[in-house]
Every structure is written in C-alpha cells, then in structure tokens.
C-alpha cells in the first residue's frame, strides 16, 4: 500500500500518511500542516480518490 501512496504527489502522500497511517485527527492534521480544517477534508478526499486510481492501474492485487 505504501508503494501505491508513493506514486502520489508529496502533498497527497502527506495527508494520507497523517490521517491513515498515523491516525491523526482532521483537527490535528489542520494544526500540523497549518491549513484550514476544510482544506484537510478536501485534500484527504482528493488524495484518496487519486490513490484509488493508482491502485486500480498499478497495484490491482491490492483491490482484493
């Protein structure tokens, strides 16, 4: 999974790492990154959508 994440732009890797690997809350991620809470939510949503596409194209074995 981490290899798939590494195919994403750095900012997408960062938000996925914080939210899903370190299990940091949205509020904590907002504070750590110095961005608005709504921005954390939208970046997370977009990054996960990109990750889904990477997995489907490059790592289909992860879908199982």
OpenMM code with the backbone's topology and positions (N, CA, C; nanometers):
from openmm import Vec3, app, unit

residues = "UNK UNK UNK UNK UNK UNK UNK UNK UNK UNK UNK UNK UNK UNK UNK UNK UNK UNK UNK UNK UNK UNK UNK UNK UNK UNK UNK UNK UNK UNK UNK UNK UNK UNK UNK UNK UNK UNK UNK UNK UNK UNK UNK UNK UNK UNK UNK UNK UNK UNK UNK UNK UNK UNK UNK UNK UNK UNK UNK UNK UNK UNK UNK UNK".split()
positions = [
    Vec3(0.0832, -0.1192, 0.0000),
    Vec3(0.0000, 0.0000, 0.0000),
    Vec3(0.0876, 0.1254, 0.0000),
    Vec3(0.1941, 0.1212, 0.0800),
    Vec3(0.2812, 0.2391, 0.0860),
    Vec3(0.3430, 0.2672, -0.0501),
    Vec3(0.3763, 0.1634, -0.1276),
    Vec3(0.4303, 0.1851, -0.2615),
    Vec3(0.3293, 0.2574, -0.3500),
    Vec3(0.2025, 0.2235, -0.3356),
    Vec3(0.0982, 0.2926, -0.4124),
    Vec3(0.0895, 0.4381, -0.3695),
    Vec3(0.0965, 0.4644, -0.2405),
    Vec3(0.0910, 0.6012, -0.1899),
    Vec3(0.2083, 0.6824, -0.2441),
    Vec3(0.3229, 0.6200, -0.2567),
    Vec3(0.4422, 0.6916, -0.3047),
    Vec3(0.4307, 0.7352, -0.4506),
    Vec3(0.3314, 0.6850, -0.5229),
    Vec3(0.3065, 0.7292, -0.6604),
    Vec3(0.2323, 0.8634, -0.6643),
    Vec3(0.1855, 0.9091, -0.5516),
    Vec3(0.1090, 1.0338, -0.5444),
    Vec3(0.2005, 1.1528, -0.5232),
    Vec3(0.1522, 1.2736, -0.5540),
    Vec3(0.2288, 1.3942, -0.5226),
    Vec3(0.2539, 1.4031, -0.3713),
    Vec3(0.3598, 1.4719, -0.3344),
    Vec3(0.4012, 1.4808, -0.1940),
    Vec3(0.2887, 1.5277, -0.1019),
    Vec3(0.2139, 1.6293, -0.1418),
    Vec3(0.1082, 1.6809, -0.0549),
    Vec3(-0.0006, 1.5754, -0.0310),
    Vec3(-0.0273, 1.4921, -0.1312),
    Vec3(-0.1246, 1.3841, -0.1145),
    Vec3(-0.0687, 1.2747, -0.0238),
    Vec3(0.0587, 1.2431, -0.0415),
    Vec3(0.1237, 1.1448, 0.0461),
    Vec3(0.1166, 1.1918, 0.1910),
    Vec3(0.1452, 1.3179, 0.2108),
    Vec3(0.1493, 1.3761, 0.3450),
    Vec3(0.0146, 1.3635, 0.4162),
    Vec3(-0.0925, 1.3996, 0.3491),
    Vec3(-0.2238, 1.3970, 0.4127),
    Vec3(-0.2682, 1.2529, 0.4383),
    Vec3(-0.2415, 1.1607, 0.3462),
    Vec3(-0.2778, 1.0205, 0.3676),
    Vec3(-0.1955, 0.9618, 0.4812),
    Vec3(-0.0678, 0.9935, 0.4845),
    Vec3(0.0184, 0.9424, 0.5913),
    Vec3(-0.0318, 0.9896, 0.7278),
    Vec3(-0.0595, 1.1187, 0.7389),
    Vec3(-0.1074, 1.1717, 0.8668),
    Vec3(-0.2411, 1.1103, 0.9076),
    Vec3(-0.3355, 1.1127, 0.8163),
    Vec3(-0.4718, 1.0718, 0.8506),
    Vec3(-0.4875, 0.9203, 0.8654),
    Vec3(-0.4207, 0.8424, 0.7805),
    Vec3(-0.4500, 0.6998, 0.7773),
    Vec3(-0.3372, 0.6098, 0.8281),
    Vec3(-0.2143, 0.6536, 0.8210),
    Vec3(-0.1060, 0.5728, 0.8747),
    Vec3(-0.0792, 0.6104, 1.0211),
    Vec3(-0.0812, 0.7398, 1.0505),
    Vec3(-0.0594, 0.7847, 1.1882),
    Vec3(-0.1894, 0.8036, 1.2655),
    Vec3(-0.3010, 0.7970, 1.1960),
    Vec3(-0.4348, 0.8127, 1.2550),
    Vec3(-0.4503, 0.9457, 1.3303),
    Vec3(-0.3975, 1.0513, 1.2695),
    Vec3(-0.4106, 1.1865, 1.3237),
    Vec3(-0.5500, 1.2375, 1.2877),
    Vec3(-0.6152, 1.3048, 1.3802),
    Vec3(-0.7489, 1.3587, 1.3533),
    Vec3(-0.7403, 1.4706, 1.2497),
    Vec3(-0.8553, 1.5040, 1.1925),
    Vec3(-0.8591, 1.6156, 1.0968),
    Vec3(-0.8121, 1.7448, 1.1625),
    Vec3(-0.8554, 1.7681, 1.2850),
    Vec3(-0.8160, 1.8895, 1.3572),
    Vec3(-0.6650, 1.8928, 1.3814),
    Vec3(-0.6092, 1.7792, 1.4193),
    Vec3(-0.4643, 1.7732, 1.4420),
    Vec3(-0.3877, 1.7921, 1.3118),
    Vec3(-0.4350, 1.7323, 1.2048),
    Vec3(-0.3702, 1.7485, 1.0742),
    Vec3(-0.3745, 1.8944, 1.0314),
    Vec3(-0.4868, 1.9593, 1.0573),
    Vec3(-0.5008, 2.1009, 1.0261),
    Vec3(-0.3942, 2.1821, 1.0986),
    Vec3(-0.3747, 2.1521, 1.2252),
    Vec3(-0.2759, 2.2238, 1.3055),
    Vec3(-0.1332, 2.1943, 1.2589),
    Vec3(-0.1037, 2.0681, 1.2364),
    Vec3(0.0307, 2.0269, 1.1944),
    Vec3(0.0675, 2.0892, 1.0601),
    Vec3(-0.0266, 2.0876, 0.9666),
    Vec3(0.0008, 2.1374, 0.8314),
    Vec3(-0.0193, 2.2880, 0.8178),
    Vec3(-0.0828, 2.3480, 0.9180),
    Vec3(-0.1076, 2.4919, 0.9119),
    Vec3(-0.2095, 2.5293, 0.8055),
    Vec3(-0.3096, 2.4440, 0.7884),
    Vec3(-0.4143, 2.4701, 0.6896),
    Vec3(-0.5507, 2.4587, 0.7568),
    Vec3(-0.6523, 2.5101, 0.6918),
    Vec3(-0.7876, 2.5078, 0.7465),
    Vec3(-0.8418, 2.3648, 0.7518),
    Vec3(-0.9313, 2.3408, 0.8453),
    Vec3(-0.9937, 2.2103, 0.8623),
    Vec3(-1.0628, 2.1648, 0.7333),
    Vec3(-1.1334, 2.2554, 0.6689),
    Vec3(-1.1997, 2.2224, 0.5424),
    Vec3(-1.1003, 2.1810, 0.4348),
    Vec3(-0.9823, 2.2413, 0.4365),
    Vec3(-0.8776, 2.2054, 0.3406),
    Vec3(-0.8269, 2.0647, 0.3676),
    Vec3(-0.8131, 2.0284, 0.4945),
    Vec3(-0.7730, 1.8915, 0.5297),
    Vec3(-0.8753, 1.7937, 0.4737),
    Vec3(-1.0029, 1.8228, 0.4928),
    Vec3(-1.1084, 1.7341, 0.4447),
    Vec3(-1.1053, 1.7202, 0.2933),
    Vec3(-1.0926, 1.8310, 0.2224),
    Vec3(-1.0942, 1.8246, 0.0763),
    Vec3(-0.9675, 1.7583, 0.0224),
    Vec3(-0.8518, 1.7872, 0.0821),
    Vec3(-0.7281, 1.7231, 0.0381),
    Vec3(-0.7331, 1.5721, 0.0620),
    Vec3(-0.7871, 1.5322, 0.1760),
    Vec3(-0.7980, 1.3898, 0.2065),
    Vec3(-0.8870, 1.3213, 0.1035),
    Vec3(-0.9999, 1.3815, 0.0751),
    Vec3(-1.0933, 1.3242, -0.0219),
    Vec3(-1.0267, 1.3092, -0.1588),
    Vec3(-0.9624, 1.4153, -0.2059),
    Vec3(-0.8975, 1.4108, -0.3376),
    Vec3(-0.7816, 1.3114, -0.3401),
    Vec3(-0.7020, 1.3097, -0.2337),
    Vec3(-0.5872, 1.2187, -0.2282),
    Vec3(-0.6321, 1.0729, -0.2296),
    Vec3(-0.7387, 1.0413, -0.1575),
    Vec3(-0.7892, 0.9041, -0.1569),
    Vec3(-0.8448, 0.8644, -0.2933),
    Vec3(-0.9066, 0.9583, -0.3629),
    Vec3(-0.9562, 0.9298, -0.4984),
    Vec3(-0.8391, 0.9016, -0.5924),
    Vec3(-0.7326, 0.9805, -0.5807),
    Vec3(-0.6128, 0.9568, -0.6630),
    Vec3(-0.5502, 0.8223, -0.6280),
    Vec3(-0.5452, 0.7912, -0.4991),
    Vec3(-0.4874, 0.6644, -0.4557),
    Vec3(-0.5673, 0.5470, -0.5118),
    Vec3(-0.6965, 0.5591, -0.5123),
    Vec3(-0.7811, 0.4537, -0.5687),
    Vec3(-0.7448, 0.4289, -0.7147),
    Vec3(-0.7254, 0.5360, -0.7906),
    Vec3(-0.6884, 0.5226, -0.9318),
    Vec3(-0.5515, 0.4567, -0.9473),
    Vec3(-0.4554, 0.4959, -0.8636),
    Vec3(-0.3220, 0.4359, -0.8692),
    Vec3(-0.3313, 0.2865, -0.8395),
    Vec3(-0.4071, 0.2511, -0.7388),
    Vec3(-0.4216, 0.1094, -0.7035),
    Vec3(-0.4853, 0.0315, -0.8178),
    Vec3(-0.5905, 0.0859, -0.8769),
    Vec3(-0.6575, 0.0174, -0.9876),
    Vec3(-0.5648, -0.0033, -1.1061),
    Vec3(-0.4794, 0.0956, -1.1339),
    Vec3(-0.3931, 0.0881, -1.2524),
    Vec3(-0.2608, 0.0178, -1.2270),
    Vec3(-0.1997, 0.0435, -1.1125),
    Vec3(-0.0630, -0.0041, -1.0877),
    Vec3(-0.0542, -0.1225, -0.9898),
    Vec3(-0.1519, -0.1346, -0.9015),
    Vec3(-0.1458, -0.2364, -0.7967),
    Vec3(-0.2812, -0.3069, -0.7812),
    Vec3(-0.3311, -0.3688, -0.8871),
    Vec3(-0.4640, -0.4295, -0.8809),
    Vec3(-0.4747, -0.5401, -0.7750),
    Vec3(-0.3626, -0.5973, -0.7359),
    Vec3(-0.3655, -0.7022, -0.6344),
    Vec3(-0.4087, -0.6480, -0.4974),
    Vec3(-0.3994, -0.5185, -0.4765),
    Vec3(-0.4423, -0.4578, -0.3508),
    Vec3(-0.5936, -0.4447, -0.3411),
    Vec3(-0.6642, -0.4568, -0.4513),
    Vec3(-0.8096, -0.4438, -0.4507),
    Vec3(-0.8771, -0.5639, -0.3873),
    Vec3(-0.8093, -0.6744, -0.3774),
    Vec3(-0.8690, -0.7978, -0.3264),
    Vec3(-0.8791, -0.8009, -0.1783),
] * unit.nanometer
topology = app.Topology()
chain = topology.addChain("A")
for resn in residues:
    res = topology.addResidue(resn, chain)
    for name in ("N", "CA", "C"):
        topology.addAtom(name, app.Element.getBySymbol(name[0]), res)
